[in-house]
Structure formats: structure tokens, C-alpha cells
Amino acid sequence: MTAINPQKIENQLNLLLKDFHQPEQFIIHLRRLLEDYADHVYRPGSESVLPSLLASYHVPPPLLRELDKKVAGLSKTNPQHALRLAEALWEIDYIEFKLTAISILSAIPITESQSVFYLLEKWITNCKNQNLLKQLREAIVEQFLPAEPAKLIEQVQEWLNQDNLSLKKFGYQVLSQSIEKYPFDYLPAIYKIIQPSLYDTSATFRNEITNILIELTKRSPKEVAYLLRSAYQSKPHPNIKRIIRSTLRYYPSEQQVELEKFLYQ
């Protein structure tokens, strides 16, 4: 593994970025750079999680941080080139290439949201790596929530309405992850999105739906308690009582007592 020299890395990355508009050349030169800094004797520690199915060069983190910073800067000003490059990078089955693709996608201006969501959906559908999916969720929330919170809610609604299980799960997880950061005046829209899921008895999305209700309860317990009671009174369903049991400890004590009584009605 080549020793880290900040000035050398700076020069190498600047040279690499000259091919930002030529994905094939960029990939060739990035591969050479990663091979140059790769740790070929890397061994996971005893506390490591199960190994990823994707290969990795195990390059020093400072190299990837500098690479991410530079590709993000160019992606903001060259969105069309960035989209083509991100798509090409994701096709390479190495963690570093896919992480760079995520860095590029998350820096593309939200004016290109249609293209961003198109690529994102394509990646989610075929991605089995949980760490990459987590990175994608974090990237999309950070990218859209501050500037276009309504757009993010709208997109989540689209995902939840689809039959694709991967997209649906991703939509639930994005919603759960973003609730804490949403302004209060957006919570009614989230209640509306999640309400049909209160009657979902399948185990497929049980954890995701429960996590959303937990996050909503932390933000606004009175409103969530009212939502659950109203949903049950409108359409009595044992699944709603299951959700109440799963979220009960997140309510203030007074509401816990009230909801416990409701469970035995």
C-alpha cells in the first residue's frame, strides 16, 4: 500500500477529475489509483460483521474523503456528466466505486430530481448490501429534506404505492429516518401516508411500520394516539392494537394508562 502524501493525492485526484466527463476513462484511472493505495493484506478484525459480498480495495479513508469532496463539487456544476458517471461507477462491483457513485448522486442539484430518483430506484432494486442501502437513505434525506421536504414526502408516497418490495421497504425506511428532522407542519402529511399501513398484517414491513410509528410518537404522542384510536374505531383491526403495544413505552405515562385501557376494549 502506497504511503499517504496529501499533496500527491491532491495531484492524482486533480488528474483523475479531468476525465469526469468520460466515464470509461475515469473508471480506468480510478481503478489504477485504488490499486495503488489498496491494502492487499487486509484482514477483518475479530469484531467485524459478516463480510460484504462486494470486493474492496481497503484504501485509506482520507483518500476516499478527498475523492468524495472533489466529485461532489463537480457534480453540482455538471449534473448531466455526473449522472452518467454515477451510473457507470455503480456497475463496478467494488465498494469504493459504489460509494463514489452515491457521493456523486447526492451532490447533483435537486432540479434534476427526476433523473436522481430514476437512478436511485434502479440501484435499490438490485442492491443487497445493507450498508450501501443505508448510505443511499442518508444521502437522499440529506439532499432533499432541507430544500424540498414536500418533494421527499411525495416520492416516498410513490414508493409505498409500488409493488416492488425493495422500493417499498426503502420508502418506509426513508420516512422513519426523516421524521425526526421534519418540521411539525409536515407531520399531518406523514400521518396520511402511513394510515393505510396500520392495517397491514403481513410480516414483510412490520418492523419498518412500527419504527415509523415510534418516531412519530416521539415527535407528537397526542396526535399519534388519536390517529391510532380513530383508525381502530373507524375499522377495528387487531393489527392496530399490536402497534399500540409495540409503541406504548414511548408515550408519556398519562397516555400509556389511557392506551392500555383502550387495548382491552
C-alpha positions in Angstrom: 0.0 0.0 0.0 1.4 3.4 -1.0 2.0 5.8 1.9 -0.3 8.8 2.2 1.1 12.0 0.9 -1.6 14.8 0.9 0.0 16.7 -2.0 0.4 13.6 -4.1 -3.2 12.6 -3.5 -4.3 16.1 -4.5 -2.4 16.0 -7.7 -3.6 12.5 -8.5 -7.2 13.4 -7.9 -7.0 16.5 -10.0 -5.6 14.4 -12.8 -8.4 11.9 -12.4 -11.1 14.6 -12.5 -10.0 15.7 -15.9 -11.9 12.6 -17.1 -15.1 13.4 -15.2 -17.0 13.7 -18.5 -15.6 10.4 -19.8 -16.9 7.6 -17.6 -14.8 4.8 -19.2 -11.5 6.7 -18.8 -12.5 7.9 -15.3 -13.1 4.3 -14.2 -9.8 3.1 -15.7 -7.8 5.7 -13.9 -9.8 5.4 -10.7 -9.1 1.7 -10.7 -5.4 2.3 -11.0 -5.4 4.8 -8.2 -7.3 2.5 -5.9 -5.0 -0.4 -6.7 -2.0 1.8 -5.9 -3.3 2.6 -2.4 -5.0 -0.8 -1.8 -4.3 -2.8 1.3 -3.7 -6.3 -0.2 -3.0 -7.9 3.2 -6.1 -6.5 4.9 -7.8 -8.9 7.4 -11.1 -8.1 9.1 -10.9 -7.9 12.9 -12.5 -10.4 15.2 -15.3 -8.0 15.9 -16.2 -7.4 12.3 -19.7 -8.0 11.0 -20.2 -10.6 8.3 -18.1 -9.8 5.2 -19.7 -7.9 2.4 -20.3 -9.8 -0.9 -18.7 -6.9 -2.7 -14.9 -6.7 -3.0 -13.0 -3.7 -1.5 -9.6 -2.2 -2.0 -9.5 -1.1 1.7 -7.8 2.1 0.8 -7.0 4.7 3.5 -10.2 6.7 4.4 -8.5 10.1 3.7 -8.2 9.2 0.1 -11.9 8.4 -0.2 -12.9 11.5 1.7 -10.9 13.7 -0.7 -12.3 11.9 -3.7 -15.9 12.4 -2.4 -15.3 16.0 -1.8 -13.9 16.6 -5.3 -16.5 14.6 -7.3 -19.3 16.3 -5.2 -18.0 19.7 -6.3 -18.1 18.8 -9.9 -21.4 17.1 -9.7 -23.1 20.4 -8.5 -22.0 22.2 -11.7 -22.0 19.4 -14.2 -25.2 17.3 -13.3 -25.6 15.6 -16.7 -22.0 14.4 -16.8 -22.3 13.4 -13.1 -25.4 11.3 -13.7 -23.7 9.4 -16.5 -20.6 8.9 -14.4 -22.6 7.8 -11.3 -24.5 5.2 -13.4 -21.2 3.8 -14.8 -19.5 3.6 -11.4 -22.4 1.8 -9.7 -21.9 -1.1 -12.2 -18.5 -1.9 -10.8 -18.7 -4.5 -8.1 -16.3 -2.8 -5.6 -17.5 -0.9 -2.6 -15.3 2.1 -3.4 -16.9 2.6 -6.8 -20.4 2.4 -5.5 -19.7 4.7 -2.6 -18.3 7.3 -5.1 -21.4 6.9 -7.2 -23.5 7.7 -4.1 -21.4 10.8 -3.3 -22.0 12.0 -6.9 -25.7 11.3 -6.8 -26.2 13.1 -3.5 -24.5 16.2 -4.8 -26.5 16.6 -8.0 -28.8 19.6 -7.8 -32.4 18.8 -6.8 -33.5 20.5 -10.1 -32.5 17.1 -11.6 -34.7 15.2 -9.1 -36.4 13.1 -11.7 -33.1 11.7 -13.0 -31.7 11.3 -9.5 -34.8 9.2 -8.4 -34.6 7.2 -11.6 -31.0 6.1 -10.8 -31.8 5.6 -7.2 -34.7 3.3 -7.9 -32.5 1.3 -10.3 -29.8 0.8 -7.7 -32.2 0.0 -4.8 -34.0 -2.7 -6.8 -30.8 -4.8 -7.3 -28.8 -3.9 -4.1 -28.5 -6.5 -1.4 -25.7 -4.7 0.6 -27.4 -3.2 3.7 -24.6 -0.7 4.3 -24.9 0.7 0.8 -28.7 1.0 1.2 -28.2 2.8 4.5 -25.8 5.2 2.7 -28.4 5.8 0.0 -31.1 6.6 2.6 -28.9 9.0 4.4 -27.8 10.7 1.2 -31.3 11.2 -0.2 -32.7 12.5 3.2 -29.7 14.9 3.5 -30.1 16.0 -0.1 -33.9 16.6 -0.3 -35.3 17.2 3.2 -33.7 20.6 3.9 -34.5 22.1 0.5 -37.6 20.1 -0.8 -39.3 18.3 2.2 -42.6 18.1 0.3 -40.8 16.6 -2.7 -39.3 13.9 -0.5 -42.8 13.0 1.0 -44.2 12.9 -2.4 -41.5 10.5 -3.6 -41.9 8.3 -0.5 -45.6 8.1 -1.3 -44.8 6.9 -4.8 -42.5 4.2 -3.5 -45.1 2.9 -1.0 -47.7 2.7 -3.8 -45.5 0.4 -5.9 -45.5 -3.4 -5.9 -41.7 -3.5 -5.8 -40.8 -4.8 -2.3 -37.3 -3.3 -2.3 -38.6 0.2 -3.2 -41.4 -0.1 -0.7 -39.1 -1.1 2.1 -36.7 1.8 1.2 -39.6 4.2 1.2 -40.7 3.2 4.7 -37.1 3.4 6.0 -36.6 6.9 4.4 -39.8 8.0 6.2 -38.7 6.6 9.5 -35.2 8.1 9.2 -36.5 11.6 8.3 -39.4 12.1 10.7 -37.1 13.5 13.4 -36.0 16.3 11.1 -39.3 17.2 9.5 -41.0 20.5 10.7 -44.2 19.8 12.6 -46.4 21.2 9.8 -45.4 18.3 7.6 -46.4 15.6 10.1 -50.1 15.5 9.0 -48.9 14.6 5.5 -46.9 11.7 7.0 -49.9 10.6 9.1 -51.9 10.4 5.9 -49.2 8.3 4.2 -48.9 5.8 7.0 -52.6 5.4 7.8 -53.3 2.6 5.2 -50.3 0.7 6.6 -51.9 0.4 10.0 -54.0 -2.4 8.7 -51.1 -4.3 7.1 -50.9 -7.7 8.8 -48.0 -9.1 6.8 -44.6 -9.5 8.4 -42.8 -8.1 5.4 -42.8 -4.4 6.6 -43.8 -4.9 10.2 -40.6 -3.6 11.6 -40.5 -0.6 9.2 -44.1 0.4 10.0 -43.5 0.0 13.7 -40.4 2.2 13.6 -42.3 4.9 11.8 -45.0 4.9 14.5 -42.3 5.0 17.2 -40.6 8.0 15.6 -44.0 9.8 15.2 -44.8 9.1 18.8 -41.6 10.6 19.9 -42.4 13.8 18.0 -46.2 14.1 18.7 -47.6 11.5 21.1 -51.1 13.0 21.5 -51.7 13.1 17.7 -50.4 9.6 17.2 -52.6 8.2 20.0 -55.6 10.0 18.4 -54.6 8.6 15.0 -54.5 5.0 16.3 -57.7 5.3 18.3 -59.6 6.9 15.4 -58.2 4.3 12.9 -59.4 1.4 15.2 -62.8 3.0 15.8 -63.3 3.5 12.0 -62.2 0.0 11.2 -61.5 -2.3 14.2 -58.4 -4.3 13.4 -56.1 -6.3 15.7 -53.0 -5.0 14.0 -53.6 -1.5 15.4 -53.6 -2.9 18.9 -50.4 -4.7 18.1 -48.9 -1.4 17.0 -50.1 0.3 20.2 -48.4 -2.5 22.3 -45.2 -2.0 20.3 -45.1 1.7 20.8 -46.6 2.0 24.2 -43.4 2.8 26.2 -42.7 5.8 24.0 -45.8 7.7 25.3 -45.9 9.9 28.4 -47.2 7.9 31.4 -50.7 9.5 31.3 -51.2 8.4 27.7 -49.8 5.0 28.4 -52.6 4.4 31.0 -55.2 5.7 28.6 -54.0 3.5 25.7 -53.7 0.4 28.0 -57.4 0.8 28.8 -58.1 1.0 25.1 -56.3 -2.3 24.4 -58.8 -4.2 26.5 -61.9 -2.7 24.9 
